[in-house]
Amino acid sequence: MSFSPDGSKIATASFEKIAKVTDLITGETILSIEHDDFIRAISISPDGTKLATASYDNTARVISISTGKILIKVTHTSWVRSVCFSPDSKLIATGSADKTARITTIATGRIINTITHLD
């Protein structure tokens, strides 16, 4: 789960392959996004405009909360176990069971660094 910076929304995900952003005042679902497999992790960006998901389908996605458009998709060779935004909401970091962490720009989808873990 992840709260929006202003505390007005919450993002949730489950083994049902669906991530949702819900307005905490109205209870309305603002966004619903589906992956091809279980969603492992979820995060709302520090600026409150984007949602990131990490899935057993070997992908992480960044989605615009207001439009539902997928802004980027990062693919690993194994399931993605973690995802987080940089403090300025311009980068995404993904960690995978393939023993890599990738830093990707959200504006272009370009991977700017891959860190390999040997253990």
C-alpha positions as CSV (number, residue, x, y, z in Angstrom):
1,M,0.0,0.0,0.0
2,S,1.0,3.6,-0.5
3,F,-0.6,6.9,0.5
4,S,-0.5,10.0,-1.7
5,P,1.7,12.8,-0.3
6,D,-1.4,14.8,0.8
7,G,-3.0,11.7,2.4
8,S,-6.2,11.9,0.2
9,K,-5.6,8.7,-1.7
10,I,-4.3,5.2,-1.2
11,A,-2.9,2.8,-3.7
12,T,-3.5,-0.9,-3.0
13,A,-2.6,-4.1,-4.9
14,S,-3.3,-7.8,-4.5
15,F,-2.7,-11.2,-5.8
16,E,-5.7,-10.6,-8.1
17,K,-3.3,-8.8,-10.6
18,I,-5.1,-5.5,-10.0
19,A,-3.8,-2.2,-8.5
20,K,-6.2,0.5,-7.5
21,V,-6.0,4.1,-6.4
22,T,-8.9,5.0,-4.1
23,D,-10.0,8.5,-2.9
24,L,-10.1,8.2,0.9
25,I,-12.9,10.8,1.3
26,T,-15.4,9.5,-1.3
27,G,-14.3,5.8,-1.4
28,E,-14.3,6.1,-5.2
29,T,-11.8,4.1,-7.3
30,I,-9.8,6.7,-9.2
31,L,-7.6,4.3,-11.1
32,S,-7.6,0.5,-11.7
33,I,-4.7,-1.1,-13.6
34,E,-4.2,-4.8,-14.3
35,H,-1.0,-6.8,-14.8
36,D,-0.6,-10.3,-16.3
37,D,0.5,-11.7,-13.0
38,F,0.4,-10.9,-9.3
39,I,1.5,-7.4,-8.2
40,R,4.3,-7.5,-5.7
41,A,4.8,-3.8,-4.9
42,I,3.2,-0.4,-5.4
43,S,4.1,3.2,-4.9
44,I,2.6,6.7,-5.4
45,S,5.1,9.3,-6.6
46,P,6.2,12.1,-4.3
47,D,4.4,14.6,-6.5
48,G,1.2,12.6,-6.3
49,T,0.6,12.3,-10.0
50,K,1.9,8.8,-10.8
51,L,1.5,5.2,-9.7
52,A,4.3,2.6,-10.0
53,T,3.6,-1.1,-9.9
54,A,6.0,-4.1,-9.7
55,S,4.8,-7.5,-10.8
56,Y,5.5,-11.2,-11.1
57,D,5.0,-10.7,-14.9
58,N,8.6,-9.4,-15.0
59,T,7.5,-5.8,-15.5
60,A,7.2,-2.5,-13.6
61,R,4.9,0.1,-14.9
62,V,4.5,3.8,-14.2
63,I,0.9,5.1,-14.8
64,S,-0.6,8.6,-14.8
65,I,-3.1,8.7,-12.0
66,S,-5.2,11.3,-13.8
67,T,-5.4,9.7,-17.2
68,G,-4.7,6.0,-16.5
69,K,-2.1,6.0,-19.3
70,I,1.0,3.8,-19.0
71,L,3.9,6.2,-19.1
72,I,6.7,3.6,-19.1
73,K,7.1,-0.1,-18.7
74,V,10.4,-1.6,-17.4
75,T,11.1,-5.2,-18.2
76,H,13.4,-7.6,-16.3
77,T,14.2,-11.2,-16.9
78,S,12.5,-12.3,-13.7
79,W,9.8,-11.0,-11.4
80,V,10.0,-7.5,-10.1
81,R,10.0,-7.3,-6.4
82,S,10.3,-3.6,-5.6
83,V,9.7,-0.2,-7.1
84,C,10.2,3.4,-5.9
85,F,10.4,6.9,-7.2
86,S,13.2,9.4,-6.8
87,P,12.3,12.4,-4.6
88,D,11.7,14.6,-7.6
89,S,9.4,12.0,-9.3
90,K,11.5,11.9,-12.5
91,L,13.1,8.5,-12.0
92,I,12.0,5.0,-11.1
93,A,14.0,2.3,-9.4
94,T,13.1,-1.3,-9.9
95,G,14.5,-4.4,-8.1
96,S,14.1,-7.8,-9.6
97,A,14.7,-11.5,-8.7
98,D,17.1,-11.4,-11.7
99,K,19.5,-9.8,-9.3
100,T,19.4,-6.4,-11.0
101,A,18.2,-3.0,-10.0
102,R,17.4,-0.6,-12.8
103,I,17.1,3.2,-12.7
104,T,14.9,4.5,-15.5
105,T,13.8,8.0,-16.6
106,I,10.1,8.4,-16.6
107,A,10.1,11.1,-19.4
108,T,11.9,8.9,-21.9
109,G,11.8,5.3,-20.5
110,R,15.5,5.1,-20.9
111,I,17.4,2.9,-18.4
112,I,20.2,5.1,-17.1
113,N,21.8,2.5,-14.8
114,T,21.7,-1.2,-14.1
115,I,23.2,-2.4,-10.8
116,T,23.9,-6.2,-10.6
117,H,23.9,-8.0,-7.3
118,L,25.9,-11.2,-7.1
119,D,24.6,-12.6,-3.9
